[in-house]
């Protein structure tokens, strides 16, 4: 599970139902936070720069740094190439030891950012514990969110399902409970039309991007994001522009893909 907070104001808004995050991408403001007030002493942090990240860590995580740096750059290269986009600035990545060390609320997040002396901008938090279990998928999932926010800044308005769905697609893993939802809907003939997807349809969105990648390749995904970014009147127009087919034909092809891909899973 992930926690996302995004604000345009000096206050960070945390989504309460996502507090138990393993990897946390937080949009923090430039407002300072006294991280040392909680423990009365300064913590020691070091920084490992890479081409696209500044990785902040404490001495006890030093043994993980080289692997985290390599995997972060590998994931960045894969997503950047697929989307033909470079992030506007380096991403600060704060590495902690265990999942329990990750921030659970706004105050802890600000304290950790200040204690590590990370820059006051978007942050990626990662635990070494989770990295050892799923090194590529967790980084790919969270990093994709940042790409989407730059490529489709009005995603929450224009297509609220896209950010989480594309992150799941690039993460490459399917949750078993979401597979059950897909199969049950197929059995009952209740697969929604792509143009009608909502923010709660993350499993359908994941399937849509898997389908687009299989049918149209990475270029198809780029074309669809560009069509959504273009401010077309409807999402149906975005399908027509991106794929050159009617929404009806696109949905029919999508359902055929679902039957082939998920029927026996």
C-alpha positions as CSV (number, residue, x, y, z in Angstrom):
1,X,0.0,0.0,0.0
2,X,1.2,3.5,-0.7
3,X,0.6,6.9,0.8
4,X,0.3,9.9,-1.4
5,X,0.0,13.5,-0.4
6,X,0.0,16.4,-2.9
7,X,-0.6,20.0,-2.2
8,X,-0.3,23.4,-3.7
9,X,-0.4,25.2,-0.4
10,X,2.1,25.3,2.5
11,X,0.3,22.5,4.3
12,X,0.8,18.8,3.4
13,X,-2.4,16.9,3.2
14,X,-2.1,13.2,4.1
15,X,-4.7,10.7,3.0
16,X,-5.7,8.9,6.2
17,X,-6.6,5.5,4.6
18,X,-3.2,5.2,3.1
19,X,-1.1,5.9,6.3
20,X,0.4,2.3,6.5
21,X,2.7,2.9,3.6
22,X,5.8,0.8,2.8
23,X,7.0,3.3,0.2
24,X,5.8,6.9,0.5
25,X,5.8,9.6,-2.0
26,X,5.1,12.9,-0.3
27,X,4.8,16.4,-1.8
28,X,6.2,18.6,0.9
29,X,6.1,22.4,1.0
30,X,9.0,24.8,1.6
31,X,7.8,25.4,5.2
32,X,10.6,24.3,7.7
33,X,10.0,21.7,10.4
34,X,12.1,21.2,13.5
35,X,12.9,17.5,13.3
36,X,15.3,17.6,16.2
37,X,12.6,18.7,18.7
38,X,11.4,15.2,19.1
39,X,14.7,13.5,20.1
40,X,16.8,16.4,21.3
41,X,19.9,15.5,19.3
42,X,21.0,15.6,15.7
43,X,21.0,12.4,13.7
44,X,23.8,11.6,11.3
45,X,22.9,11.4,7.7
46,X,24.9,10.9,4.5
47,X,24.0,11.6,0.9
48,X,24.7,9.4,-2.2
49,X,24.1,11.3,-5.4
50,X,23.3,9.6,-8.7
51,X,22.3,11.0,-12.1
52,X,18.6,11.3,-11.1
53,X,18.5,10.9,-7.3
54,X,20.0,12.2,-4.1
55,X,19.8,9.3,-1.7
56,X,19.8,10.2,2.0
57,X,20.7,7.5,4.5
58,X,22.1,6.8,7.9
59,X,25.3,4.7,8.5
60,X,23.4,1.5,9.3
61,X,21.9,1.5,5.8
62,X,25.2,1.9,4.1
63,X,25.3,-1.7,2.9
64,X,22.1,-1.1,0.9
65,X,23.1,2.1,-0.8
66,X,24.9,0.7,-3.9
67,X,22.0,-1.7,-4.6
68,X,19.3,1.0,-4.1
69,X,21.2,3.5,-6.3
70,X,21.6,0.9,-9.1
71,X,18.0,-0.2,-9.0
72,X,16.6,3.4,-8.7
73,X,18.6,4.4,-11.8
74,X,17.6,1.2,-13.7
75,X,13.9,1.9,-12.9
76,X,14.2,5.6,-13.8
77,X,15.8,4.7,-17.2
78,X,13.1,2.2,-18.0
79,X,10.2,4.5,-17.2
80,X,11.8,7.6,-18.7
81,X,12.4,5.7,-21.9
82,X,8.9,4.3,-22.1
83,X,7.3,7.7,-21.5
84,X,10.0,9.7,-23.4
85,X,10.3,12.1,-20.5
86,X,12.9,13.3,-18.1
87,X,11.9,14.6,-14.6
88,X,12.4,18.3,-14.1
89,X,14.7,17.8,-11.1
90,X,16.5,15.2,-9.1
91,X,14.3,13.1,-6.8
92,X,15.3,13.1,-3.1
93,X,15.1,9.5,-1.9
94,X,15.2,9.0,1.9
95,X,16.2,5.4,2.9
96,X,15.3,4.1,6.3
97,X,15.9,0.6,7.8
98,X,12.6,-1.0,8.5
99,X,9.0,-0.4,7.5
100,X,8.2,0.8,11.0
101,X,10.7,3.6,10.5
102,X,8.7,5.1,7.7
103,X,6.7,8.3,8.5
104,X,3.1,7.6,9.4
105,X,1.8,11.2,9.5
106,X,2.6,14.7,8.4
107,X,4.7,15.6,11.4
108,X,6.9,12.5,11.1
109,X,7.4,13.0,7.4
110,X,8.5,16.6,7.9
111,X,10.8,15.6,10.8
112,X,12.5,13.0,8.6
113,X,13.0,15.4,5.7
114,X,14.5,18.0,7.9
115,X,16.7,15.6,9.9
116,X,18.1,14.1,6.7
117,X,18.6,17.6,5.2
118,X,16.8,16.6,2.0
119,X,15.7,19.4,-0.3
120,X,12.3,20.8,0.3
121,X,10.5,19.3,-2.7
122,X,8.9,16.0,-3.8
123,X,10.3,13.1,-1.7
124,X,10.4,9.3,-2.1
125,X,10.7,7.3,1.1
126,X,11.9,3.7,1.0
127,X,12.7,1.1,3.7
128,X,15.5,-1.3,3.2
129,X,13.2,-4.0,4.5
130,X,10.7,-3.5,1.6
131,X,13.5,-3.0,-0.9
132,X,14.9,-6.4,-0.1
133,X,11.6,-8.0,-0.7
134,X,10.5,-6.2,-3.9
135,X,13.4,-4.0,-5.1
136,X,12.1,-3.0,-8.6
137,X,8.3,-3.0,-8.2
138,X,8.1,-0.6,-5.3
139,X,10.4,2.0,-6.8
140,X,8.8,1.7,-10.2
141,X,5.3,2.2,-8.8
142,X,6.1,5.3,-6.8
143,X,8.4,6.9,-9.4
144,X,5.7,6.5,-12.0
145,X,3.5,8.8,-10.0
146,X,6.0,11.6,-10.3
147,X,6.2,11.1,-14.1
148,X,2.4,11.3,-14.3
149,X,2.2,14.4,-12.3
150,X,4.6,16.2,-14.7
151,X,3.1,14.7,-17.9
152,X,-0.5,15.0,-16.8
153,X,-0.8,17.7,-14.1
154,X,-4.6,17.7,-14.3
155,X,-4.9,13.9,-13.9
156,X,-7.1,14.2,-10.8
157,X,-9.6,16.2,-12.9
158,X,-9.2,14.7,-16.4
159,X,-8.7,11.0,-15.6
160,X,-8.4,10.3,-11.8
161,X,-7.7,6.6,-12.3
162,X,-4.6,7.1,-14.6
163,X,-1.9,7.8,-12.0
164,X,-2.4,4.8,-9.8
165,X,-3.2,2.6,-12.8
166,X,0.0,3.5,-14.7
167,X,2.0,3.1,-11.5
168,X,0.6,-0.4,-11.1
169,X,1.4,-1.2,-14.7
170,X,5.0,-0.1,-14.4
171,X,5.3,-1.8,-11.0
172,X,4.5,-5.0,-12.9
173,X,2.7,-6.9,-10.1
174,X,-0.9,-7.8,-9.7
175,X,-2.5,-8.0,-6.3
176,X,-4.4,-11.2,-5.8
177,X,-7.5,-9.4,-4.5
178,X,-7.6,-7.2,-7.7
179,X,-7.3,-10.3,-9.9
180,X,-10.4,-11.7,-8.1
181,X,-12.3,-8.5,-8.8
182,X,-11.4,-8.6,-12.5
183,X,-12.4,-12.3,-12.9
184,X,-15.7,-11.8,-11.0
185,X,-16.7,-8.9,-13.1
186,X,-15.9,-10.8,-16.3
187,X,-18.1,-13.7,-15.1
188,X,-21.0,-11.3,-14.4
189,X,-20.5,-9.2,-17.5
190,X,-19.9,-6.0,-15.6
191,X,-16.7,-4.8,-17.1
192,X,-16.9,-0.9,-17.2
193,X,-16.3,1.1,-20.3
194,X,-12.8,2.6,-20.3
195,X,-14.1,6.2,-20.8
196,X,-16.3,5.7,-17.6
197,X,-13.5,4.6,-15.2
198,X,-13.2,6.4,-11.9
199,X,-10.5,6.9,-9.2
200,X,-11.7,3.7,-7.5
201,X,-11.2,1.6,-10.6
202,X,-7.4,1.0,-10.1
203,X,-7.6,-2.6,-11.1
204,X,-9.4,-1.8,-14.4
205,X,-7.0,1.0,-15.1
206,X,-4.1,-1.4,-14.5
207,X,-5.6,-3.8,-17.0
208,X,-6.2,-1.0,-19.5
209,X,-2.6,0.0,-19.5
210,X,-1.5,-3.7,-19.8
211,X,-3.8,-4.0,-22.8
212,X,-2.6,-0.8,-24.4
213,X,1.0,-1.9,-24.0
214,X,0.3,-5.3,-25.5
215,X,-1.8,-3.9,-28.4
216,X,-0.1,-0.6,-29.2
217,X,3.2,-0.7,-27.3
218,X,4.7,2.1,-25.2
219,X,3.9,4.6,-27.9
220,X,0.2,3.9,-27.4
221,X,0.5,4.8,-23.7
222,X,2.3,8.0,-24.6
223,X,-0.3,8.9,-27.2
224,X,-3.1,8.3,-24.7
225,X,-1.5,10.5,-22.1
226,X,-0.9,13.2,-24.7
227,X,-4.6,13.0,-25.8
228,X,-5.7,13.4,-22.1
229,X,-3.3,16.3,-21.6
230,X,-4.7,18.0,-24.7
231,X,-7.9,19.0,-22.9
232,X,-10.3,17.2,-25.2
233,X,-14.0,17.6,-24.5
234,X,-14.5,14.0,-23.5
235,X,-12.5,10.9,-22.6
236,X,-14.1,9.2,-25.6
237,X,-12.4,11.8,-27.8
238,X,-9.1,10.9,-26.2
239,X,-9.6,7.3,-27.2
240,X,-10.3,8.2,-30.8
241,X,-7.3,10.5,-31.0
242,X,-4.8,8.2,-29.3
243,X,-5.8,4.9,-31.0
244,X,-7.7,5.9,-34.1
245,X,-10.7,3.7,-33.2
246,X,-14.1,4.3,-31.7
247,X,-14.6,3.9,-28.0
248,X,-17.0,1.0,-28.8
249,X,-14.3,-0.9,-30.8
250,X,-11.6,-0.1,-28.2
251,X,-13.8,-1.5,-25.4
252,X,-14.6,-4.6,-27.4
253,X,-10.9,-5.2,-28.0
254,X,-10.2,-4.6,-24.3
255,X,-12.7,-7.2,-23.2
256,X,-11.3,-9.7,-25.7
257,X,-7.9,-9.1,-24.1
258,X,-9.3,-9.6,-20.7
259,X,-10.8,-13.0,-21.6
260,X,-7.5,-14.1,-23.0
261,X,-5.3,-12.7,-20.3
262,X,-7.2,-13.3,-17.1
263,X,-9.7,-16.1,-17.7
264,X,-7.4,-18.8,-16.3
265,X,-5.5,-16.8,-13.7
